[in-house]
Amino acid sequence: MSLERETGMSDYVETGIQMNANLTSELLINTFIPNTPLHDGAVILKGNTILAAACYLPLSENPFISKELGTRHRAALGVSEVTDAVTIIVSEETGGISLTKNGELHRELDEEKLRSLLERELLVESKSTTNPRWQWGGKKNG
């Protein structure tokens, strides 16, 4: 699941199945059901919208990536090297959760660590002291 931020991801959205749907947990769960057209590839989100599913992301060419990591992790790292997207990966083999950003891979995250990383990356307090707001994905809410 790649979360688009400032850098557009339209090139990658075009490789998948266009959805432009409101993000709901039910819809997101259904995109990951095995042996369905939406299962393989990445889901790309922008704010509260699922832009597309079954998208192809660029693979990292970093020679120092652990050999134990598969295509899913290499694609998440690859897109984090060329965009400012934050990508969440769930290992199909172990169920382990990882996150990539800025070419960095954070592995074996529990719910608390994942939430903390996402909040730090996606929720930015506005500098306005008179009317504080939160920003999600670089866009002001409200």
C-alpha positions in Angstrom: 0.0 0.0 0.0 1.7 3.2 -1.1 0.5 6.5 0.3 1.1 9.3 -2.3 2.4 12.6 -0.8 3.9 15.5 -2.7 5.5 13.5 -5.5 2.8 12.4 -7.9 2.5 8.7 -8.6 0.4 8.9 -11.8 2.9 6.8 -13.8 2.4 3.9 -11.3 -1.3 4.4 -11.0 -1.6 4.0 -14.8 0.0 0.5 -14.5 -2.9 -0.8 -12.4 -6.7 -1.0 -12.2 -8.1 2.5 -11.7 -10.5 2.7 -8.8 -10.9 6.3 -7.6 -12.9 5.0 -4.7 -13.5 6.3 -1.1 -11.2 4.4 1.2 -13.0 2.0 3.5 -11.6 -0.9 5.4 -14.0 -3.3 3.6 -12.8 -2.2 0.2 -9.2 -2.3 1.2 -9.5 -5.8 2.6 -11.2 -6.9 -0.7 -8.2 -5.7 -2.7 -6.0 -8.2 -0.9 -8.1 -11.4 -1.4 -5.8 -13.9 -3.2 -6.5 -15.0 -6.7 -8.5 -11.9 -7.6 -7.6 -9.3 -10.3 -6.7 -6.7 -7.6 -4.5 -8.9 -5.4 -1.2 -8.7 -7.2 0.7 -5.4 -7.2 0.4 -2.3 -5.0 -2.6 -0.3 -3.9 -2.0 3.4 -4.3 -3.8 5.8 -1.9 -4.1 9.6 -2.0 -5.7 11.0 1.1 -8.9 9.1 1.7 -9.1 7.8 -1.9 -7.9 4.5 -3.4 -6.5 5.6 -6.7 -5.7 2.2 -8.1 -4.9 -1.4 -7.3 -2.7 -4.1 -8.9 -0.1 -1.4 -9.7 3.5 -2.1 -10.6 6.2 -0.2 -8.7 9.8 0.2 -9.6 12.2 -2.4 -8.0 15.1 -1.1 -6.0 18.5 -1.7 -7.6 20.2 -1.3 -4.3 22.8 -4.2 -4.1 22.8 -4.2 -0.3 19.2 -5.3 0.1 19.0 -8.5 2.1 18.6 -11.6 -0.1 15.7 -12.7 2.2 13.5 -9.9 1.0 11.2 -10.6 -1.9 9.7 -8.6 -4.8 7.1 -6.9 -2.6 9.8 -5.4 -0.3 12.1 -4.5 -3.3 9.2 -2.7 -5.0 8.3 -0.8 -1.8 12.0 0.3 -1.4 12.2 1.2 -5.1 9.2 3.5 -5.1 10.5 5.1 -1.9 13.8 5.9 -3.7 12.1 7.8 -6.5 9.1 9.4 -4.7 8.3 10.6 -1.3 5.6 8.0 -0.8 5.3 6.0 2.4 4.6 2.3 1.6 3.3 -0.3 4.0 4.2 -3.9 3.3 2.7 -7.1 4.7 4.8 -10.2 4.1 2.8 -12.9 2.4 5.1 -15.5 4.0 5.3 -14.3 7.6 2.6 -11.7 8.0 5.3 -9.3 9.2 4.7 -5.6 8.7 7.3 -3.2 7.2 7.3 0.4 6.1 9.5 2.2 3.5 10.2 5.9 3.2 13.0 7.8 1.6 14.9 4.6 0.7 14.7 3.3 4.2 13.1 0.0 5.2 11.6 -0.4 8.7 10.9 -4.1 9.4 9.1 -6.2 12.0 6.8 -3.4 13.1 4.1 -4.0 15.7 0.9 -1.9 15.7 2.4 0.7 18.0 5.6 1.2 16.0 3.7 1.3 12.7 1.2 3.9 14.1 4.1 6.0 15.4 5.9 6.0 12.1 2.8 6.9 10.2 1.8 9.7 12.5 5.4 11.1 12.3 5.4 11.0 8.5 1.8 11.9 7.7 0.5 14.1 10.4 2.3 17.4 10.4 1.2 20.1 12.8 0.6 23.4 11.1 2.9 26.3 12.0 -0.1 28.6 12.5 -0.4 29.4 16.2 -3.8 31.1 15.8 -5.6 28.3 14.0 -3.7 25.0 14.5 -4.6 22.3 11.9 -3.3 18.9 11.0 -2.1 18.0 7.6 -2.6 14.6 6.0 -0.4 13.8 3.0 0.6 17.4 2.7 -2.9 18.8 2.2 -4.7 20.8 4.9 -7.9 19.3 6.2 -10.8 21.6 7.0 
